[in-house]
């Protein structure tokens, strides 16, 4: 398994040209059980919209140019 780029508790900003920036916090970093152990992040969106209560599993966070660290845990 490779070392994750982000850690549990990190505050991340998600930015796309077509939308305003969003904040999210990483609540868990885990690997799949398959050989190679692909990394996944469990994240919770922060803000006033309906996504605040939703939890996502993102496997492409390390490779995406749309996510940047705001604060390390």
HELIX and SHEET records of a PDB file:
HELIX    1   1 UNK A   50  UNK A   53  5                                   4    
SHEET    1   A 5 UNK A  55  UNK A  58  0                                        
SHEET    2   A 5 UNK A  39  UNK A  46 -1                                        
SHEET    3   A 5 UNK A  22  UNK A  31 -1                                        
SHEET    4   A 5 UNK A  11  UNK A  14 -1                                        
SHEET    5   A 5 UNK A  67  UNK A  71 -1                                        
END                                                                             
